[in-house]
């Protein structure tokens, strides 16, 4: 019971895979401008699939489930995946341009891209006068 209480009271201490180390995240493919500029051009794509905590991963999965399903019905699964990867990589390229010494990971840029696509689709397809 004490473990459950501690789990619920301190969610910031629970990380995936239960231990946060910059070196490990960099080995797994976290985005880091100095590595990218040194020739590791795959990092903006791999960082989209890394998450710092269980909560981070869960929130992103929920967003993909809610928004991605709608987008997939509108533009096809292949186009949704392509947009997800392109938006995520573009976000990391912008991150490198602004802060090259910052390590980053997660799908925030990809999620912003699919959310923006849903907004554009809604704006283009809505009825005039509404």
The 8 nearest C-alpha neighbors of each residue, nearest first, counted from 0:
[[1, 3, 2, 4, 5, 6, 7, 8],
 [0, 2, 4, 3, 5, 6, 7, 8],
 [3, 1, 5, 0, 4, 6, 7, 8],
 [4, 2, 6, 0, 5, 1, 7, 8],
 [3, 5, 1, 7, 6, 2, 8, 0],
 [4, 6, 2, 8, 3, 7, 9, 1],
 [7, 5, 3, 4, 8, 9, 2, 10],
 [6, 8, 4, 5, 9, 10, 3, 2],
 [7, 9, 5, 6, 4, 10, 3, 11],
 [10, 8, 11, 6, 12, 7, 5, 13],
 [11, 9, 12, 13, 7, 6, 8, 54],
 [10, 12, 9, 13, 14, 52, 54, 8],
 [11, 13, 10, 9, 14, 17, 6, 52],
 [14, 12, 10, 11, 17, 52, 15, 53],
 [15, 13, 52, 17, 18, 16, 53, 51],
 [16, 14, 17, 52, 53, 51, 18, 13],
 [15, 17, 18, 14, 19, 52, 53, 51],
 [18, 16, 14, 15, 13, 19, 52, 12],
 [17, 19, 16, 14, 15, 20, 13, 12],
 [20, 18, 14, 21, 17, 15, 51, 16],
 [19, 21, 23, 22, 24, 18, 25, 51],
 [20, 22, 24, 23, 25, 19, 102, 26],
 [23, 21, 25, 20, 24, 26, 27, 19],
 [22, 24, 26, 20, 25, 21, 27, 19],
 [25, 23, 27, 21, 26, 29, 22, 28],
 [24, 26, 29, 22, 28, 27, 23, 21],
 [27, 25, 23, 24, 28, 22, 29, 21],
 [26, 28, 24, 25, 23, 29, 49, 45],
 [29, 27, 25, 26, 45, 42, 46, 24],
 [30, 28, 46, 25, 104, 24, 103, 27],
 [29, 31, 103, 42, 46, 102, 43, 104],
 [32, 30, 102, 34, 33, 101, 35, 29],
 [33, 31, 99, 35, 95, 34, 100, 36],
 [32, 34, 36, 35, 31, 37, 99, 100],
 [35, 33, 37, 32, 36, 31, 39, 38],
 [36, 34, 39, 32, 37, 40, 38, 33],
 [35, 37, 33, 38, 34, 32, 39, 40],
 [38, 36, 34, 35, 39, 33, 40, 32],
 [37, 39, 36, 35, 40, 34, 41, 33],
 [40, 38, 35, 41, 34, 37, 42, 36],
 [39, 41, 35, 38, 42, 43, 36, 34],
 [40, 42, 39, 44, 43, 45, 35, 28],
 [41, 43, 45, 30, 44, 28, 40, 46],
 [44, 42, 88, 91, 46, 30, 45, 41],
 [43, 45, 42, 88, 46, 41, 47, 84],
 [46, 44, 42, 47, 28, 48, 43, 41],
 [45, 47, 29, 104, 49, 48, 43, 30],
 [46, 48, 106, 105, 45, 44, 49, 87],
 [49, 47, 46, 45, 105, 50, 106, 44],
 [50, 48, 46, 105, 47, 104, 51, 29],
 [51, 49, 105, 56, 52, 55, 104, 48],
 [50, 52, 15, 14, 55, 49, 53, 19],
 [53, 51, 14, 15, 55, 54, 50, 56],
 [52, 54, 56, 15, 55, 14, 57, 13],
 [55, 53, 57, 52, 56, 58, 10, 14],
 [56, 54, 52, 58, 53, 57, 50, 59],
 [55, 57, 53, 59, 54, 58, 50, 60],
 [58, 56, 54, 60, 59, 55, 53, 61],
 [59, 57, 61, 55, 60, 56, 54, 62],
 [58, 60, 62, 56, 61, 57, 63, 55],
 [61, 59, 57, 63, 62, 58, 64, 56],
 [60, 62, 64, 58, 59, 63, 57, 65],
 [63, 61, 59, 65, 64, 60, 66, 58],
 [64, 62, 67, 60, 66, 61, 65, 59],
 [63, 65, 61, 62, 67, 68, 66, 60],
 [66, 64, 62, 63, 67, 68, 61, 69],
 [67, 65, 63, 69, 68, 62, 64, 70],
 [66, 68, 63, 70, 69, 64, 65, 71],
 [67, 69, 71, 70, 66, 64, 65, 72],
 [70, 68, 72, 67, 71, 66, 73, 65],
 [71, 69, 67, 73, 72, 68, 117, 74],
 [70, 72, 75, 76, 68, 73, 69, 74],
 [73, 71, 69, 70, 75, 74, 68, 76],
 [72, 74, 70, 71, 75, 69, 120, 117],
 [73, 75, 71, 72, 78, 70, 79, 76],
 [76, 74, 71, 78, 77, 72, 73, 79],
 [75, 77, 71, 79, 78, 80, 74, 72],
 [78, 76, 80, 79, 75, 81, 74, 71],
 [79, 77, 81, 80, 75, 76, 82, 74],
 [78, 80, 76, 82, 77, 81, 71, 83],
 [79, 81, 83, 77, 82, 78, 84, 76],
 [82, 80, 78, 84, 83, 79, 85, 77],
 [81, 83, 85, 79, 80, 84, 86, 78],
 [84, 82, 109, 80, 86, 81, 85, 87],
 [85, 83, 87, 81, 82, 86, 88, 80],
 [86, 84, 82, 88, 87, 83, 89, 81],
 [87, 85, 109, 89, 112, 83, 84, 88],
 [86, 109, 88, 108, 84, 90, 89, 85],
 [87, 89, 43, 91, 85, 90, 44, 86],
 [90, 88, 92, 86, 91, 87, 85, 93],
 [91, 89, 108, 93, 87, 88, 92, 86],
 [90, 92, 94, 88, 93, 89, 43, 95],
 [93, 91, 89, 95, 94, 90, 88, 96],
 [94, 92, 96, 90, 91, 95, 89, 97],
 [93, 95, 91, 97, 92, 96, 98, 90],
 [96, 94, 99, 32, 92, 98, 93, 97],
 [95, 97, 93, 94, 98, 99, 92, 32],
 [96, 98, 94, 95, 93, 99, 92, 100],
 [97, 99, 95, 100, 101, 94, 96, 32],
 [100, 98, 32, 95, 101, 96, 33, 97],
 [99, 101, 98, 32, 33, 31, 102, 95],
 [102, 100, 99, 98, 31, 103, 32, 95],
 [103, 101, 31, 30, 100, 29, 104, 32],
 [104, 102, 30, 29, 101, 31, 105, 46],
 [103, 105, 46, 29, 49, 30, 50, 47],
 [106, 104, 50, 47, 49, 107, 46, 48],
 [105, 107, 47, 109, 108, 110, 87, 48],
 [108, 106, 110, 109, 105, 111, 87, 59],
 [109, 107, 87, 90, 111, 110, 106, 86],
 [108, 110, 87, 86, 83, 112, 106, 111],
 [111, 109, 107, 113, 112, 108, 106, 114],
 [110, 112, 108, 114, 109, 113, 115, 107],
 [113, 111, 109, 86, 115, 110, 114, 108],
 [112, 114, 116, 110, 115, 111, 83, 117],
 [113, 115, 111, 117, 116, 112, 110, 118],
 [116, 114, 118, 112, 113, 117, 111, 119],
 [115, 117, 113, 119, 114, 118, 120, 112],
 [116, 118, 120, 114, 115, 119, 70, 121],
 [119, 117, 115, 121, 116, 120, 122, 114],
 [120, 118, 122, 116, 121, 117, 123, 115],
 [121, 119, 117, 123, 122, 118, 124, 116],
 [120, 122, 118, 124, 119, 123, 125, 117],
 [121, 123, 119, 120, 125, 124, 118, 117],
 [124, 122, 120, 121, 125, 119, 118, 126],
 [125, 123, 121, 122, 120, 126, 119, 127],
 [126, 124, 122, 121, 123, 127, 129, 120],
 [125, 127, 129, 128, 124, 123, 122, 121],
 [128, 126, 129, 125, 124, 123, 122, 121],
 [127, 129, 126, 125, 122, 124, 123, 121],
 [128, 127, 126, 125, 122, 124, 121, 123]]
